[in-house]
Amino acid sequence: MDDSKRTVTRSRSLRSMLSASICSAILVVGIIGAFVSFQFAFDEAKDLQDDELREIAQLVQLKNRTVVSSEAQPSANDEPEMRIWVIRTFKGGTLVRTPDLMLTLPANLTDGLHTVQSRGESWRLYARTIDSEHGLAVAQRTSARDEIARDSALRTLVPFLIVIPILVLLTAILVRVLLEKVGEVAHQVDQKGNGDFEPLGMTAVPAEIIPFVAATNRLLERVDSAVSKHRQFVASAAHELRSPVTAMTLHLENALGGPEASPALQATLSPIGAGLERMRMVVEQLLSLAGMQAPSVHAPVRFDGRPVVVEAIAEVFPVADAKGVDLGLVVGDELTLLGSEHDFRALARNAIENAVLYTPSGGKVDVRLYPDGDDAVFQVDDTGPGIPPEQLSRVFDPFFRIPGSGQPGSGLGLAIVRAAAARLGGTVTLRNLRSDAASGLAFIYRQPSADC
């Protein structure tokens, strides 16, 4: 999975986590709020029932009756356990017997609210003194009171049961919609090439993330400035080195070609000549890398990739022939590319030269240019030693060389290839032909074909 896909996956994962976190918080707070509301409503309903008992006790007159029920003539739908009973009490205790009630009240009930237990049932009652011998109690079963209070409290949960799911759903939708723009900004950043530091678009950006986008644009501006200074320094240093290296090379050639050049002098100066040649190649590669890393000022053009690859092979062929490496080419019909022909030539030449450099004598390097669906593919397979998997991503860094390779070079070839691929809008990958990286490496460059 490439970096952009990983970024998109992480973005979606974070968005899902944020949605889940907010929705979970709303759900937990809603459940707690519903529980607290239920408890308050339940307690309030019981307080109201106590007030009803108190009011009944103050208003009802027993006269000569012993027991008065809230339903003197029960109907067919009457629930006896829900009734409120008004009872004449006696200081020595009270036993009430009716066809549908048997209740024992303790002696010497004080005025006020009480909860008493009688024959396995709990009763809530309000007692009031009538005279020195009698009192009055208004009683109701605790189970009935709790049922009424519970039914009343449950009605307060209805808004929570309706609002909480709607709120969770709306929150999830809003988070997804609002963060979709963040995903679009992240996609813009992912689509940028190595040298693309253009500011991100601010069109239709939600106000909440404008500071983030603005800060990202300022960061891109600073990075662009730093990279430009670095590129300018590399180009200036390479340009300043080119003239003295060229002059020293000419002086050395004159010294070696003069009549006074003895075999001893030639033997002494020859290593210097090899060093100067290597320095010249490094300077040329630095200039090439600086040019590749700079933004292209020319509009992309359509060109046939086949002759460019043939020219690149022709430039490297003398090196392969001198080393005894079998360098082969397989191309098909015309394959049109869009971009800079110069960039593609630099990419092809450095890729082929790098393969020849690391392929031992008697080895083989195969170069192919072919269509693959909507893409054009340039591939170089070699029989070299391969690259350890942990170093495959590092070989594109400037001046990085595989430890112990024993091959000459500056470590700039693949850095130039990556820079050229970025300017062309393509991608470069390296793949070992064997899982143990003991031998064989495939260089694969892929870009959309201009024929599609």
For each residue, the residues with C-beta under 8 A, 3 or more apart:
1: 5 6 9
2: 5 6
3: 6 7 190
4: 7 8 187 190 191
5: 1 2 8 9
6: 1 2 3 9 10
7: 3 4 10 11 186 190
8: 4 5 11 12 183 186 187 190
9: 1 5 6 12 13
10: 6 7 13 14
11: 7 8 14 15 182 183 186
12: 8 9 15 16 183
13: 9 10 16 17
14: 10 11 17 18
15: 11 12 18 19 175 176 179 182 183
16: 12 13 19 20
17: 13 14 20 21
18: 14 15 21 22 175 179
19: 15 16 22 23 171 172 175 176
20: 16 17 23 24
21: 17 18 24 25
22: 18 19 25 26 171 172 175
23: 19 20 26 27 168 171 172
24: 20 21 27 28
25: 21 22 28 29
26: 22 23 29 30 164 167 168 171
27: 23 24 30 31 164 168
28: 24 25 31 32
29: 25 26 32 33
30: 26 27 33 34 160 163 164 167
31: 27 28 34 35 164
32: 28 29 35 36
33: 29 30 36 37 160
34: 30 31 37 38 157 160 161 164
35: 31 32 38 39
36: 32 33 39 40
37: 33 34 40 41 156 157 160
38: 34 35 41 42 153 154 156 157
39: 35 36 42 43 153
40: 36 37 43 44
41: 37 38 44 45 152 153 155 156
42: 38 39 45 46 149 150 152 153
43: 39 40 46 47
44: 40 41 47 48
45: 41 42 48 49 148 149 152 153
46: 42 43 49 50 145 146 149
47: 43 44 50 51
48: 44 45 51 52
49: 45 46 52 53 124 140 145 148 149
50: 46 47 53 54 113 124 126
51: 47 48 54 55
52: 48 49 55 56 84
53: 49 50 56 57 84 113 124 125 126 138 139 140
54: 50 51 57 58 113 126 138
55: 51 52 58 59
56: 52 53 59 60 84 86 126 138
57: 53 54 60 86 126 127 128 136 137 138
58: 54 55 128
59: 55 56
60: 56 57 68 86 136 138
61:
62: 65 66 68 86 88 130 136
63:
64:
65: 62 68 88
66: 62 87 88 96
67: 85 86 87 88 96 98 101
68: 60 62 65 72 85 86 87
69: 72 74 83 84 85 86 98 101
70: 83 84 85
71: 74 75 78 80 83
72: 68 69
73:
74: 69 71 78 80 100
75: 71 78
76:
77:
78: 71 74 75 82 83
79: 82 83 144
80: 71 74 83 100 101
81: 141 143 144
82: 78 79 141 144 147 148
83: 69 70 71 78 79 80 140 144
84: 52 53 56 69 70 138 139 140
85: 67 68 69 70 96 101 103 138 139 140
86: 56 57 60 62 67 68 69 136 137 138
87: 66 67 68 94 96 103 105 136 137 138 139
88: 62 65 66 67 94 130 134 135 136
89: 94 105 109 127 134 135 136 137
90: 93 94 107 133 134 135
91: 107 108 132 133 134 135
92: 107
93: 90 104 105 106 107
94: 87 88 89 90 103 104 105 137
95: 102 103 104 105
96: 66 67 85 87 101 102 103 104 105
97: 101 102
98: 67 69 101 102
99:
100: 74 80
101: 67 69 80 85 96 97 98
102: 95 96 97 98 119
103: 85 87 94 95 96 118 119 123 139
104: 93 94 95 96 118 119
105: 87 89 93 94 95 96 109 116 118 125 137 139
106: 93 109 116
107: 90 91 92 93
108: 91
109: 89 105 106 114 127 135 137
110: 114 127
111: 127 128 129 135
112: 126 127
113: 50 53 54 124 125 126
114: 109 110 124 125 126 127
115: 122 123 124 125 142
116: 105 106 122 123 125
117: 120 121 122 123
118: 103 104 105 121 123
119: 102 103 104
120: 117
121: 117 118 141 142 143
122: 115 116 117 141 142 143
123: 103 115 116 117 118 139 140 141 142
124: 49 50 53 113 114 115 139 140 141 142 145
125: 53 105 113 114 115 116 137 138 139 140
126: 50 53 54 56 57 112 113 114 137 138
127: 57 89 109 110 111 112 114 135 136 137
128: 57 58 111 135 136 137
129: 111 134 135 136
130: 62 88 134 135 136
131: 134
132: 91
133: 90 91
134: 88 89 90 91 129 130 131
135: 88 89 90 91 109 111 127 128 129 130
136: 57 60 62 86 87 88 89 127 128 129 130
137: 57 86 87 89 94 105 109 125 126 127 128
138: 53 54 56 57 60 84 85 86 87 125 126
139: 53 84 85 87 103 105 123 124 125
140: 49 53 83 84 85 123 124 125 144 145
141: 81 82 121 122 123 124 144 145
142: 115 121 122 123 124 145 146
143: 81 121 122 146 147
144: 79 81 82 83 140 141 147 148
145: 46 49 124 140 141 142 148 149
146: 46 142 143 149 150
147: 82 143 144 150 151
148: 45 49 82 144 145 151 152
149: 42 45 46 49 145 146 152 153
150: 42 146 147 153 154
151: 147 148 154 155
152: 41 42 45 148 149 155 156
153: 38 39 41 42 45 149 150 156 157
154: 38 150 151 157 158
155: 41 151 152 158
156: 37 38 41 152 153 159 160
157: 34 37 38 153 154 160 161
158: 154 155 161 162
159: 156 162 163
160: 30 33 34 37 156 157 163 164
161: 34 157 158 164 165
162: 158 159 165 166
163: 30 159 160 166 167
164: 26 27 30 31 34 160 161 167 168
165: 161 162 168 169
166: 162 163 169 170
167: 26 30 163 164 170 171
168: 23 26 27 164 165 171 172
169: 165 166 172 173
170: 166 167 173 174
171: 19 22 23 26 167 168 174 175
172: 19 22 23 168 169 175 176
173: 169 170 176 177
174: 170 171 177 178
175: 15 18 19 22 171 172 178 179
176: 15 19 172 173 179 180
177: 173 174 180
178: 174 175 181 182 206 208
179: 15 18 175 176 182 183
180: 176 177 183 184
181: 178 184 185 204 205 206 209
182: 11 15 178 179 185 186 209 212
183: 8 11 12 15 179 180 186 187
184: 180 181 187 188
185: 181 182 188 189 200 205 209 212 213 216
186: 7 8 11 182 183 189 190
187: 4 8 183 184 190 191
188: 184 185 191 192 200 201
189: 185 186 192 200 216
190: 3 4 7 8 186 187
191: 4 187 188
192: 188 189 196 197 198
193: 196 422 423 425
194: 293 418 419 422
195: 227 293 294 295 419 422 423
196: 192 193 295
197: 192 220 221 223 224 227
198: 192 220
199: 217 220 221
200: 185 188 189 213 216 217 220
201: 188 205
202: 205 210 213 214
203:
204: 181
205: 181 185 201 202 209 210 213
206: 178 181 209 210
207: 210
208: 178
209: 181 182 185 205 206 212 213
210: 202 205 206 207 213 214
211: 214 215
212: 182 185 209 215 216
213: 185 200 202 205 209 210 216 217
214: 202 210 211 217 218
215: 211 212 218 219
216: 185 189 200 212 213 219 220
217: 199 200 213 214 220 221
218: 214 215 221 222
219: 215 216 222 223
220: 197 198 199 200 216 217 223 224
221: 197 199 217 218 224 225
222: 218 219 225 226
223: 197 219 220 226 227
224: 197 220 221 227 228
225: 221 222 228 229
226: 222 223 229 230
227: 195 197 223 224 230 231 293
228: 224 225 231 232
229: 225 226 232 233
230: 226 227 233 234
231: 227 228 234 235 290 293 294
232: 228 229 235 236 290
233: 229 230 236 237
234: 230 231 237 238 286 289 290
235: 231 232 238 239 286 287 290 291
236: 232 233 239 240
237: 233 234 240 241 286
238: 234 235 241 242 283 284 286 287 290
239: 235 236 242 243 287
240: 236 237 243 244
241: 237 238 244 245 279 283
242: 238 239 245 246 280 283 284 287
243: 239 240 246 247
244: 240 241 247 248
245: 241 242 248 249 276 279 280 283
246: 242 243 249 250 280
247: 243 244 250 251
248: 244 245 251 252 276
249: 245 246 252 253 273 276 277 280
250: 246 247 253 254
251: 247 248 254 255
252: 248 249 255 256 269 272 273 276
253: 249 250 256 257 273
254: 250 251 257 258
255: 251 252 258 261 265 269
256: 252 253 261 265 266 269 270 273
257: 253 254 261
258: 254 255 261
259:
260: 265
261: 255 256 257 258 265 266
262: 265 266
263: 266 267
264: 267 268
265: 255 256 260 261 262 268 269
266: 256 261 262 263 269 270
267: 263 264 270
268: 264 265 271 272
269: 252 255 256 265 266 272 273
270: 256 266 267 273 274
271: 268 274 275
272: 252 268 269 275 276
273: 249 252 253 256 269 270 276 277
274: 270 271 277 278
275: 271 272 278 279
276: 245 248 249 252 272 273 279 280
277: 249 273 274 280 281
278: 274 275 281 282 408 410
279: 241 245 275 276 282 283
280: 242 245 246 249 276 277 283 284
281: 277 278 284 285 410
282: 278 279 285 286 410 412
283: 238 241 242 245 279 280 286 287
284: 238 242 280 281 287 288
285: 281 282 288 289 410 412 413 416
286: 234 235 237 238 282 283 289 290 412
287: 235 238 239 242 283 284 290 291
288: 284 285 291 292 346 412 416
289: 234 285 286 292 293 398 412 415 416 419
290: 231 232 234 235 238 286 287 293 294
291: 235 287 288 294
292: 288 289 343 346 416 419 420 423
293: 194 195 227 231 289 290 419
294: 195 231 290 291
295: 195 196
296: 300 340 343 423
297:
298: 301 340
299:
300: 296 338 339 340
301: 298 338 339 340 341
302: 336 337 338 450
303: 308 336 337 339 341 344
304: 307 308 334 335 336 337
305: 308 309 335 336 337 344 369 376 378
306: 309 310 331 334 335 369
307: 304 310 311
308: 303 304 305 311 312 341 344 345 348
309: 305 306 312 313 329 331 348 367 369 378
310: 306 307 313 314 329 331
311: 307 308 314 315 345
312: 308 309 315 316 345 348 349 352
313: 309 310 316 317 327 329 352 367
314: 310 311 317
315: 311 312 349
316: 312 313 319 320 327 349 352 353 356
317: 313 314 320 321 327
318: 321 322
319: 316 322 323 353 356 357
320: 316 317 323 325 326 327 356 365
321: 317 318 324 325 327
322: 318 319
323: 319 320 356 359 361
324: 321 361 362
325: 320 321 356 359 361 362 363 364 365
326: 320 363 364 365
327: 313 316 317 320 321 352 356 365 367
328: 364 365 366 367
329: 309 310 313 366 367 368
330: 366 367 368 369 370
331: 306 309 310 335 368 369 370
332: 335 369 370 371
333:
334: 304 306
335: 304 305 306 331 332 369 370 371 376 449 451
336: 302 303 304 305 376 449 450 451
337: 302 303 304 305 344 376 424 447 449 450
338: 300 301 302 425 448 450
339: 300 301 303 343 344 423 424 425 447
340: 296 298 300 301 343 344 423 424
341: 301 303 308 344 345
342: 345 346
343: 292 296 339 340 346 347 420 423 424
344: 303 305 308 337 339 340 341 347 348 420 424
345: 308 311 312 341 342 348 349
346: 288 292 342 343 349 350 416 417 420
347: 343 344 350 351 378 416 417 420 421 424 445
348: 308 309 312 344 345 351 352 378
349: 312 315 316 345 346 352 353
350: 346 347 353 354 413 414 416 417 420
351: 347 348 354 355 378 380 413 414 417 443 445
352: 312 313 316 327 348 349 355 356 365 367 380
353: 316 319 349 350 356 357 413
354: 350 351 357 358 409 413 414 417 443
355: 351 352 358 359 365 380 381 382 384 441 443
356: 316 319 320 323 325 327 352 353 359 365 382
357: 319 353 354 407 408 409 413
358: 354 355 382 384 385 405 407 441
359: 323 325 355 356 363 364 365 382 383 384
360: 363 383 384 385
361: 323 324 325
362: 324 325
363: 325 326 359 360 382 383 384
364: 325 326 328 359 382 383
365: 320 325 326 327 328 352 355 356 359 380 381 382 383
366: 328 329 330 380 381 382
367: 309 313 327 328 329 330 352 378 379 380
368: 329 330 331 377 378 379 380 381
369: 305 306 309 330 331 332 335 376 377 378 379
370: 330 331 332 335 376 377 379
371: 332 335 375 376 377 449 451
372: 375 376 377 446
373:
374: 448 449 452
375: 371 372 446 447 448 449
376: 305 335 336 337 369 370 371 372 446 447 448 449 450
377: 368 369 370 371 372 444 445 446
378: 305 309 347 348 351 367 368 369 444 445 446
379: 367 368 369 370 442 443 444 445
380: 351 352 355 365 366 367 368 442 443
381: 355 365 366 368 433 440 441 442 443
382: 355 356 358 359 363 364 365 366 440 441 443
383: 359 360 363 364 365 439 440
384: 355 358 359 360 363 439 440 441
385: 358 360 405 437 438 439
386: 432 433 434 437 438 439 440 441
387: 391 392 395 402 430 432 437 441
388: 391 392 402 437
389: 392 432 437
390:
391: 387 388 394 395 402
392: 387 388 389 395 430 432
393: 396
394: 391 397 400
395: 387 391 392 400 402 414 430
396: 393 400 414 415 417 418 428
397: 394 400 411 415
398: 289 411 412 415
399: 410 411 412 415
400: 394 395 396 397 411
401: 405 407 409 411
402: 387 388 391 395 405
403:
404:
405: 358 385 401 402
406:
407: 357 358 401
408: 278 357
409: 354 357 401 412 413
410: 278 281 282 285 399 413
411: 397 398 399 400 401 414 415
412: 282 285 286 288 289 398 399 409 415 416
413: 285 350 351 353 354 357 409 410 416 417
414: 350 351 354 395 396 411 417 418
415: 289 396 397 398 399 411 412 418 419
416: 285 288 289 292 346 347 350 412 413 419 420
417: 346 347 350 351 354 396 413 414 420 421 428 445
418: 194 396 414 415 421 422 428
419: 194 195 289 292 293 415 416 422 423
420: 292 343 344 346 347 350 416 417 423 424
421: 347 417 418 424 426 427 428 445 447
422: 193 194 195 418 419 425
423: 193 195 292 296 339 340 343 419 420
424: 337 339 340 343 344 347 420 421 447
425: 193 338 339 422 447 448
426: 421 445 446 447 448
427: 421 445 446 447
428: 396 417 418 421 443 444 445
429: 443 444 446
430: 387 392 395 441 442 443 444
431: 441 442 444
432: 386 387 389 392 435 436 437 440 441 442
433: 381 386 439 440 441 442
434: 386 437 438 439 440
435: 432
436: 432
437: 385 386 387 388 389 432 434
438: 385 386 434
439: 383 384 385 386 433 434
440: 381 382 383 384 386 432 433 434
441: 355 358 381 382 384 386 387 430 431 432 433
442: 379 380 381 430 431 432 433
443: 351 354 355 379 380 381 382 428 429 430
444: 377 378 379 428 429 430 431
445: 347 351 377 378 379 417 421 426 427 428
446: 372 375 376 377 378 426 427 429
447: 337 339 375 376 421 424 425 426 427
448: 338 374 375 376 425 426 452
449: 335 336 337 371 374 375 376 452
450: 302 336 337 338 376
451: 335 336 371
452: 374 448 449
